Amino acid sequence: MRTILTGIRSNSVLTLGNYLGALLPMVRLANQHSADSRVNIFVPDLHSIISEVDGNLRDNTLRTLKYWLAAGLEVNENVHIYRQSYVPAHSELCWILNCVATMGETSRMIQYKEKSKGQESCNVGIFDYPILMAADILLYDAEFIPLGEDQFQHIELARDLAMRFNKRFGEIFVVPAKTADQVKFMGMENALRIRDLTNPEKKMSKSTAAENSKIMLDDEPAQAAKKIMGATTDSEGVIRFDMVKQPGVSNLLTIEAMVTNTPLQDVISTWAGETRYGELKKKVASSVSQMLELFQARLNEVTDEQVLALLDEGERYANEVANKKLFEAQKAFNLR
Ligand code: TRP
């Protein structure tokens, strides 16, 4: 049985963009494949501590796992949920892979270059991030790792490390699928992205200071509707999808499509020729507030006990699988 594996960091509350663009597609993918694939969903909490965490990390982690369940993740015997730091083999294999990876290839990682840029001193965790990530993946023989584009380079590095290790020691790790195949698997060719509401040239980001520019998953539905009503548009006076000339209006159309799970093309056709931006905003505001209301109601129904019981099973499973693979890697270096 093949393994699909993914993780979402829990440094803070998610935005509507994170939810619709990352979490929800992953939940759909998991549900679609869990009848005949192993699906590992974990929270990379050790990756969180490379930078500041908003709030309490342990609580955030439980909340993130509740998001998965509230978003509709169906858990069966092939689906396992766990926390990275509860499976010590991740850190152990990371160290072994540190001794296989080179400074050169790791220094080339764009995320590291961006995060360390302009910093007076950069912690070693930021540099080592992709090696721990490779351990997360290789411990479980994962083939498909649904993730955003910004992480593709890290998957390529995990592939390189697996191939190098196997060449030196024999077939120990499954080599993850190539980026092109990952993209095909995710059906990401036509992925949509939500933009900043007041500054629609940029993507919606939780780190933007302006509250009106982003919708958070825990926003009051009425408050979220207000933010949509206040979104920046333009003076073209016609509703059209044109990311260059009308990024604000195009963003509203994109949000409507994603929130109502309707093909973007259908939403564009529905509004073609219309001129009243206010009407479009009212519709999108109502769709967003309805979605949030439903999501938050489901979130309230997920209990701590439920999550902790899933973690209990998932972490037992993960430790068993990961320790076996770690043992193989330890034997390769005559540590065992
Ligand atoms: N780097 C991922 C992100 O920022 C999170 C992550 C860490 C991850 N380890 C992973 C995702 C392993 C998939 C597999 O989104």
Residues whose N, C-alpha, C, O or C-beta is under 5 A from the ligand:
A	BS01	LIG	L5 T6 G7 R9 P44 H47 M133 D136 I145
